[in-house]
Amino acid sequence: MAVVREFTLPDLGEGLTEAEIVRWLVEVGDVVAVDQPVVEVETAKAMVEVPCPYGGVVTARFGEEGSERPVGSPLLTVAVGERAGGGIDAAPAGGEGSGNVLVGYGTAAPAARRRRLRPSASASAFASAAVSASASVSVSAGQLAVNGGGSDRRVGLTGAGAGAGAGAGAGTGTSSRTGAGSAAVAAAPAATGPLAVISPLVRRIARERGVDLREVAGSGPEGLILRSDVEGALRKQGAEPVQSVPAGSGAASGKEREGERVPLRGVRGAVADKLARSRREIPDATCWVDADATELLAARAAMNAAEGPKVSLLAVLARICTAALARYPELNATVDADAREIVRLPGVHLGFAAQTDRGLVVPVVRDAQARDAVSLSEEIARLTEAARAGSLSPAELTGGTFTLNNYGVFGVDGSTPIINHPEAAMLGVGRIAAKPWVVNGELAVRKVVQLSFTFDHRVCDGGTAGGFLRYVADCVEQPAVLLRSL
């Protein structure tokens, strides 16, 4: 006999309370194995695949792609049962799942990525019975989406893209009529995969103008459906394209158009919250200095000309930071506002800003003070690659004590960085450009960089901050100064 088990969004750790559904990896009716990834979610820390601890047939999914789900809310239900007549396998002994939380966390042998199993003929029969059985499972309205109103209310699952266009939907759920006390399986059109659209505005325009998004070819990254794609589909149908109302012109005809709204969630939302908190709580100050980096570039070129691994410029700057923090340890600190105490930290966990397609992230190099330039270069390269792939773990994005921000890669000279709360300081590095510079009383063309230093004025005064920045500048101008700390 099939037993329907509910799999809820697990606790992802690091104080995270919610996650955004990026992509469903299974659909209703699919047969899943224990520990098979079923959904890809994005938290404020990283993008991860969530494995299901049960093996069986998926009977329902909860939440559309692009929606947020709180920890503990249902993700999907799975019908599990003993092998019968060649049917699917049951869950592990005792009917319990593996207990895994995330792929790579506590899993001895994770299932292959994005593996999808299709049911056999006998398994399909089992799936039909399981879905029917799930209709009689008692569910609460607080766990399922409610569509419609009045006395005829359908309580059930809204699948990926449901309601986005012409009634297309990918989910299957249960339906109930008020006062009837009976439940039946809600019919759903055949799904052809999740919709490649994340903009609520695009979904709304398609719904209002009767455009079936499943028939629209996306022109964005990885086939993402954009507003221009929907407008192109309208032109092909002979309908008028969506017109934007110029600012200040008012609603000349009918309902006034509104601008596109981009939700502040996931990585972007986490960055917004942290930066706002930093500005709100930290009395920061910034000082800066121009430095001649000609000798630093020559020293790095000499290092890379020798045998052995290459060293990145960011790694050399990171090594300078750890040496400077050894001289000014009060800057490797945090402030406990409740206890009114400054906490000076023993190890330097160096964060560095990395721009990715998902936004700005700050991976952390653990115990950077114990690493040489080669080790720093290798770790920075590893973390950067993982950041761009979206595979950084929450532990690799938290716990920093000091941040290095190389905004020179964007071709700008200077900036006033916002401190990465709850840290106490950040060093910013601008572009290195050829400029006129006085050397031994003579004008020369040198490679010049602007260094900016933002610090929490509660942990130190300007003298300490100025001393730190001057030491960094001295190491940039004369790399031999760094030899004293090696």
C-alpha positions in Angstrom: 0.0 0.0 0.0 1.3 3.4 -1.0 2.1 5.9 1.8 2.3 9.6 0.8 5.2 11.4 2.5 5.6 15.1 2.6 9.1 16.5 2.1 9.6 20.0 3.5 12.3 22.6 2.8 15.1 21.6 5.2 17.1 24.0 7.5 19.9 25.2 5.2 22.0 26.4 8.1 23.8 29.8 8.7 20.6 31.3 10.0 18.8 31.1 6.7 15.0 31.0 7.0 13.9 30.9 3.3 15.0 30.0 -0.2 13.9 30.9 -3.7 12.9 28.0 -6.1 15.2 28.4 -9.1 14.3 25.3 -11.0 12.4 22.1 -10.5 14.4 19.0 -11.4 11.4 16.6 -11.3 7.8 16.8 -12.2 4.6 15.2 -10.9 4.5 11.5 -11.9 8.3 11.1 -11.9 9.9 8.3 -10.0 12.7 9.6 -7.7 15.4 7.7 -5.9 16.5 8.3 -2.3 18.9 11.3 -2.2 18.1 12.3 -5.8 18.1 16.1 -6.3 14.6 17.3 -6.8 14.8 21.1 -6.8 17.4 23.8 -7.2 17.1 26.7 -4.7 18.9 29.9 -4.2 19.4 31.2 -0.7 21.0 34.5 0.4 24.3 32.6 0.5 24.5 30.2 -2.4 22.6 28.2 -5.0 22.2 24.5 -4.0 20.4 21.4 -5.1 18.1 19.8 -2.5 17.9 16.0 -2.4 14.7 14.1 -1.4 15.1 11.7 1.5 12.4 9.4 0.1 12.2 7.1 -2.9 8.9 6.8 -4.8 6.5 8.7 -7.1 6.2 12.5 -7.0 2.5 13.2 -6.4 2.6 17.0 -5.9 5.0 20.0 -6.0 4.6 23.2 -4.0 5.7 26.6 -5.3 6.4 28.0 -8.7 9.9 28.7 -10.0 10.9 32.2 -8.8 8.8 32.0 -5.7 10.2 31.9 -2.1 9.5 29.2 0.4 10.2 29.4 4.1 12.1 26.7 5.9 9.7 23.9 7.0 7.1 24.5 4.3 6.2 21.7 1.9 8.3 21.2 -1.2 6.7 18.1 -2.6 4.9 14.9 -1.7 6.1 11.4 -2.6 4.2 8.2 -2.6 6.3 5.4 -1.3 5.5 1.7 -0.9 6.9 -1.8 -1.0 7.8 -3.5 -4.3 4.7 -5.1 -5.7 4.5 -6.7 -9.2 7.6 -5.0 -10.4 6.6 -1.7 -8.9 9.0 0.9 -7.5 11.1 0.4 -4.4 10.1 1.6 -1.1 11.9 4.0 1.1 14.8 2.6 3.2 14.1 0.2 6.0 11.6 1.5 8.5 10.0 3.8 5.9 12.5 6.6 6.7 14.6 8.5 4.3 18.3 9.2 4.4 18.1 12.3 6.5 20.4 14.2 4.2 20.1 18.0 4.1 22.0 19.3 1.1 24.0 17.7 -1.7 27.5 17.4 -0.4 26.5 17.7 3.2 26.4 14.4 5.0 25.9 12.3 1.9 28.3 9.5 1.4 27.3 8.8 -2.3 25.1 11.5 -3.7 22.9 10.7 -6.7 24.0 11.9 -10.2 23.2 15.5 -10.8 19.9 16.3 -12.6 19.1 12.6 -12.9 15.5 12.0 -13.9 13.9 8.6 -13.8 10.9 7.8 -15.8 8.4 5.2 -14.5 8.1 1.9 -16.2 4.6 0.6 -17.2 4.1 -1.0 -13.8 5.5 2.0 -12.1 3.1 4.2 -14.0 0.2 2.2 -12.8 1.5 2.6 -9.3 1.9 6.3 -9.9 -1.8 6.6 -10.9 -2.9 4.8 -7.8 -0.5 6.9 -5.6 -1.9 10.2 -7.0 -5.4 9.0 -6.4 -4.5 8.0 -2.9 -2.9 11.4 -2.2 -6.3 13.0 -2.9 -7.6 11.6 0.3 -4.7 12.7 2.3 -5.7 15.5 4.6 -4.0 18.8 3.9 -4.3 22.3 5.3 -5.2 25.4 3.3 -2.1 27.1 4.8 0.2 24.6 3.1 -1.4 24.8 -0.4 -2.2 27.6 -2.8 -5.8 28.7 -3.0 -7.2 29.6 -6.4 -10.6 31.2 -7.2 -13.1 32.3 -4.7 -16.7 32.1 -3.5 -18.2 28.7 -2.9 -16.2 27.0 -5.6 -12.6 27.1 -4.3 -9.8 24.9 -5.6 -7.2 24.2 -3.1 -4.1 22.6 -4.7 -0.7 22.9 -6.1 0.3 25.6 -8.6 3.1 24.2 -10.7 6.0 25.9 -12.5 4.5 28.6 -14.7 0.9 27.9 -13.8 -1.3 30.9 -14.6 1.5 32.5 -16.5 -0.2 32.2 -19.9 -3.3 30.7 -21.4 -3.8 28.4 -18.4 -0.5 26.6 -18.9 0.6 24.8 -15.8 3.0 22.1 -14.8 1.8 21.2 -11.3 -0.9 18.8 -10.1 -2.7 19.0 -6.8 -6.0 18.2 -5.0 -9.3 20.1 -5.3 -12.2 20.4 -2.9 -15.6 22.1 -3.0 -16.7 23.9 0.1 -19.4 21.9 1.8 -19.0 18.9 -0.4 -16.3 17.2 1.8 -14.9 15.3 -1.2 -11.6 15.6 -3.0 -10.5 14.8 -6.5 -7.4 15.1 -8.5 -7.2 18.4 -10.4 -6.5 17.8 -14.1 -3.5 19.6 -15.6 -2.3 20.0 -19.1 0.6 18.0 -20.2 3.8 19.8 -19.0 6.6 20.4 -21.4 9.1 21.6 -18.7 9.4 24.7 -16.5 8.9 28.1 -18.1 12.1 30.1 -18.7 10.7 33.3 -17.2 11.4 35.0 -13.9 9.9 38.5 -14.3 6.5 39.0 -12.7 5.9 41.8 -15.2 6.4 39.5 -18.1 4.1 36.9 -16.6 1.4 39.5 -16.0 1.6 41.0 -19.5 1.4 37.5 -21.0 -1.6 36.7 -18.9 -3.5 39.9 -19.6 -2.8 39.7 -23.4 -3.5 36.0 -23.8 0.1 35.0 -24.8 1.0 31.3 -24.1 4.5 31.6 -22.8 5.2 27.9 -23.7 5.1 29.0 -27.3 7.5 31.9 -26.9 11.2 31.5 -27.7 13.3 33.4 -25.1 16.1 35.6 -26.3 17.7 36.1 -22.9 20.5 34.1 -21.3 19.8 30.3 -21.4 16.5 31.0 -23.2 15.1 33.4 -20.6 11.8 34.9 -21.8 12.0 38.7 -21.8 9.4 41.4 -22.2 10.6 42.1 -25.8 9.9 38.4 -26.6 6.3 38.7 -25.4 5.9 42.0 -27.4 7.2 40.2 -30.4 4.7 37.4 -30.0 1.9 40.0 -29.8 3.1 41.6 -33.0 2.9 38.2 -34.8 -0.6 37.8 -33.5 -1.5 41.2 -34.9 -2.1 42.7 -31.4 -0.8 46.1 -30.3 2.5 45.9 -28.4 2.6 47.0 -24.8 3.1 50.7 -24.6 5.1 52.4 -21.8 3.7 55.6 -20.3 6.5 58.3 -20.2 7.3 59.6 -16.7 5.1 62.5 -15.7 2.6 62.1 -18.6 0.0 60.6 -16.4 -2.5 57.9 -17.4 -3.7 59.4 -20.7 -6.0 56.3 -21.4 -7.2 53.8 -18.9 -5.1 52.4 -16.1 -1.7 54.0 -15.7 1.2 51.7 -16.6 3.6 50.9 -13.8 7.4 50.3 -14.0 8.9 46.9 -13.8 9.4 45.7 -10.2 12.4 43.5 -9.4 12.1 41.6 -6.1 14.9 42.2 -3.6 15.6 38.6 -2.7 18.2 35.9 -2.9 21.7 37.2 -3.2 20.6 40.7 -4.2 18.3 40.9 -1.2 21.0 39.7 1.2 23.4 42.3 -0.2 20.8 45.0 0.2 20.0 44.1 3.8 23.7 43.9 4.8 24.7 47.2 3.2 21.7 49.0 4.7 22.5 47.6 8.1 26.1 48.6 7.7 25.1 52.2 6.9 22.6 52.2 9.7 24.9 50.8 12.5 28.5 51.6 11.6 29.9 55.1 12.0 32.4 54.7 9.1 35.1 57.0 7.8 37.2 56.8 4.7 40.8 57.9 3.9 42.7 57.4 0.7 46.2 57.7 -0.9 47.8 57.4 -4.3 50.6 55.0 -4.6 53.2 54.2 -7.2 52.7 50.5 -8.1 55.4 50.3 -10.7 57.7 48.3 -8.4 54.9 46.0 -7.3 54.1 45.0 -10.8 57.7 44.4 -11.5 58.1 42.2 -8.4 55.0 40.1 -9.4 56.3 39.7 -13.0 59.6 38.5 -11.5 57.8 36.0 -9.3 55.8 34.6 -12.2 58.9 34.4 -14.4 60.4 31.9 -12.0 59.3 28.2 -11.9 56.2 27.3 -10.0 52.6 28.4 -9.8 51.7 31.9 -11.0 50.6 34.5 -8.4 47.7 36.8 -9.1 47.9 40.6 -8.3 45.0 40.2 -5.9 46.9 37.5 -4.0 49.9 39.9 -3.6 47.5 42.6 -2.3 45.9 40.1 0.0 49.3 39.2 1.4 50.0 42.9 2.0 46.7 43.1 3.9 47.5 40.3 6.2 50.9 41.8 7.0 49.3 45.2 7.7 46.7 43.6 10.0 49.5 41.9 11.9 50.8 45.4 12.6 47.4 46.9 13.3 45.4 44.0 14.9 42.7 46.4 16.2 41.3 46.6 12.6 40.7 42.8 12.5 37.8 43.1 14.8 34.0 43.5 15.3 31.9 45.5 17.6 29.5 43.9 20.1 27.0 46.8 20.4 24.9 45.0 23.1 27.9 44.4 25.4 29.6 47.7 24.3 32.8 45.8 23.6 35.3 45.6 20.7 36.1 42.0 19.9 39.6 41.7 18.4 39.8 38.4 16.4 42.8 36.1 16.4 42.6 34.9 12.8 42.3 36.8 9.5 39.4 35.4 7.4 39.9 37.6 4.4 36.9 38.3 2.2 37.2 39.6 -1.4 34.5 41.0 -3.6 33.7 38.9 -6.6 31.2 40.1 -9.3 29.2 37.2 -10.8 26.1 36.8 -13.0 24.1 36.5 -9.8 25.4 39.7 -8.3 28.2 40.7 -5.9 29.4 38.0 -3.5 32.2 38.0 -1.0 33.9 34.6 -0.7 36.1 34.2 2.4 39.7 32.8 2.5 40.0 31.1 5.9 43.1 31.8 8.0 44.7 34.0 5.4 47.4 35.1 7.8 48.9 31.6 7.6 49.1 31.5 3.8 51.8 32.7 1.4 51.2 34.5 -1.9 51.0 31.2 -3.8 48.5 29.6 -1.4 46.4 32.8 -1.4 46.4 32.9 -5.2 45.2 29.3 -5.5 42.5 29.7 -2.9 41.2 33.0 -4.4 41.1 31.3 -7.8 39.2 28.3 -6.5 36.6 30.5 -4.6 36.2 32.8 -7.6 35.4 29.9 -9.9 33.0 28.5 -7.4 31.3 31.9 -7.1 30.8 32.2 -10.8 29.4 28.7 -11.0 27.0 29.5 -8.1 28.4 26.5 -6.1 29.8 28.3 -3.0 28.7 26.8 0.3 27.2 29.1 3.0 30.4 28.5 5.1 32.5 29.9 2.2 30.5 33.1 2.2 30.3 33.9 5.9 32.7 34.5 8.8 34.9 37.2 7.2 36.9 39.5 9.4 38.3 41.9 6.8 37.4 42.6 3.1 39.6 43.4 0.1 37.7 45.1 -2.7 39.4 45.4 -6.1 37.0 47.7 -7.9 39.8 48.6 -10.3 38.7 45.8 -12.6 35.7 48.0 -13.5 38.1 50.7 -14.8 37.5 53.2 -12.0 40.1 55.0 -9.9 38.4 55.4 -6.6 35.4 54.6 -4.4 34.2 54.8 -0.8 33.4 51.2 0.0 30.6 50.2 2.4 32.0 48.0 5.2 30.8 44.4 5.1 28.9 44.2 8.4 29.9 43.0 11.0 33.5 43.6 10.0 35.4 46.8 11.0 37.3 47.7 7.9 37.7 47.3 4.1 40.5 48.2 1.7 39.6 49.3 -1.8 41.9 49.2 -4.7 41.3 51.2 -7.9 42.7 50.7 -11.4 46.4 50.9 -12.0 47.0 53.5 -14.7 50.0 55.3 -16.2 50.2 58.8 -14.8 52.9 61.5 -14.4 54.8 61.0 -11.1 57.8 62.6 -9.5 60.7 60.2 -8.9 63.8 61.6 -7.3 62.9 65.1 -8.2 62.2 64.2 -11.9 58.9 63.9 -13.6 58.3 60.3 -14.9 55.5 58.1 -16.2 54.6 55.6 -13.5 51.9 53.0 -12.8 49.7 54.7 -10.1 46.9 53.2 -8.1 44.5 54.9 -5.6 44.0 53.0 -2.3 41.0 53.8 -0.2 40.4 52.6 3.3 37.0 52.6 5.1 36.9 51.8 8.8 34.6 51.7 11.8 35.5 54.7 13.8 34.5 52.9 17.0 37.4 50.5 16.8 40.1 53.0 16.2 40.9 56.6 15.5 42.3 58.2 12.3 45.9 57.7 13.4 45.6 53.9 13.4 43.6 53.9 10.1 46.2 56.2 8.5 49.0 54.1 9.7 47.4 51.0 8.3 46.9 52.6 4.9 50.3 54.1 4.8 51.9 50.7 5.5 49.9 49.2 2.6 51.0 52.0 0.3 54.6 51.6 1.3 54.4 47.9 0.5 52.9 48.7 -2.9 55.6 51.2 -3.7 58.5 49.2 -2.2 57.6 45.5 -2.1 60.9 44.9 -0.2 59.2 46.4 2.9 57.0 43.3 2.9 60.0 41.1 3.4 60.2 42.2 7.1 57.0 40.5 7.9 57.7 37.2 6.1 
